[in-house]
Amino acid sequence: MNRTNTPLIAVAVVAILLCLAFIVWGLANLPEVSMGIHGWIALGLGTVVSVAVGGGLAAILIISRRNGYDEAAHQVFKDSEPDL
């Protein structure tokens, strides 16, 4: 670990600790709030679908960059005259 990563790791640790503190506070102050089985199913499915869509889009981005699909569009833009 070099010196440039140390502040980033410290900020990440503080953010995670703040999130955990907020969760503990919420659980302690809102004990009567509950979620039924349909809410847990919706939460789980929403999480899985969101992660799948994000992963798919990231994969498409990486594949298109590695295969050079982005270069053709960049070259056309570079060769054309700008409209003034």
C-alpha positions as CSV (number, residue, x, y, z in Angstrom):
1,M,0.0,0.0,0.0
2,N,1.5,3.3,-1.0
3,R,0.9,6.8,0.4
4,T,-1.7,7.8,-2.1
5,N,-4.0,4.9,-1.2
6,T,-3.9,5.5,2.5
7,P,-6.4,8.5,2.5
8,L,-8.7,6.7,0.1
9,I,-8.8,3.6,2.4
10,A,-9.3,5.8,5.4
11,V,-12.3,7.6,3.8
12,A,-13.8,4.2,2.8
13,V,-13.5,2.8,6.3
14,V,-15.1,5.9,7.8
15,A,-17.9,5.7,5.3
16,I,-18.6,2.1,6.1
17,L,-18.5,2.8,9.8
18,L,-21.0,5.6,9.4
19,C,-23.3,3.4,7.4
20,L,-23.1,0.7,10.1
21,A,-23.8,3.3,12.8
22,F,-26.8,4.5,10.9
23,I,-28.1,1.0,10.6
24,V,-27.7,0.3,14.3
25,W,-29.4,3.6,15.1
26,G,-32.3,2.9,12.8
27,L,-32.8,-0.6,14.3
28,A,-32.7,0.8,17.8
29,N,-35.1,3.7,17.2
30,L,-37.6,2.0,14.9
31,P,-38.3,-1.4,16.4
32,E,-42.0,-1.4,15.4
33,V,-41.3,-1.1,11.7
34,S,-41.3,-4.4,10.0
35,M,-41.4,-5.7,6.4
36,G,-43.4,-8.7,5.2
37,I,-42.2,-11.6,3.1
38,H,-43.3,-9.8,-0.1
39,G,-41.2,-6.8,0.7
40,W,-38.1,-9.0,1.4
41,I,-38.7,-10.8,-1.9
42,A,-39.0,-7.5,-3.8
43,L,-35.9,-6.2,-2.1
44,G,-33.9,-9.3,-3.0
45,L,-35.1,-9.4,-6.6
46,G,-34.4,-5.7,-7.0
47,T,-30.9,-6.0,-5.7
48,V,-30.1,-9.0,-7.9
49,V,-31.5,-7.4,-11.0
50,S,-29.6,-4.1,-10.3
51,V,-26.3,-5.9,-9.8
52,A,-26.9,-8.0,-13.0
53,V,-27.7,-4.9,-15.1
54,G,-24.7,-3.0,-13.8
55,G,-22.4,-6.0,-14.4
56,G,-23.8,-6.5,-17.9
57,L,-23.3,-2.9,-18.8
58,A,-19.7,-2.9,-17.4
59,A,-19.0,-6.1,-19.4
60,I,-20.3,-4.5,-22.6
61,L,-18.2,-1.5,-22.0
62,I,-15.0,-3.6,-21.5
63,I,-15.8,-5.9,-24.5
64,S,-16.4,-3.0,-26.9
65,R,-13.3,-1.2,-25.8
66,R,-11.1,-4.3,-26.2
67,N,-12.5,-5.1,-29.6
68,G,-12.0,-1.6,-30.9
69,Y,-15.6,-0.7,-31.5
70,D,-15.1,2.7,-29.9
71,E,-12.2,3.6,-32.1
72,A,-14.2,3.8,-35.3
73,A,-16.7,6.3,-33.8
74,H,-13.8,8.4,-32.4
75,Q,-12.0,8.4,-35.8
76,V,-15.0,9.7,-37.6
77,F,-15.5,12.5,-35.1
78,K,-11.8,13.3,-35.3
79,D,-11.7,13.5,-39.1
80,S,-14.9,15.6,-39.5
81,E,-14.8,19.4,-39.5
82,P,-16.5,21.0,-36.5
83,D,-19.6,23.0,-37.2
84,L,-19.0,26.6,-36.1
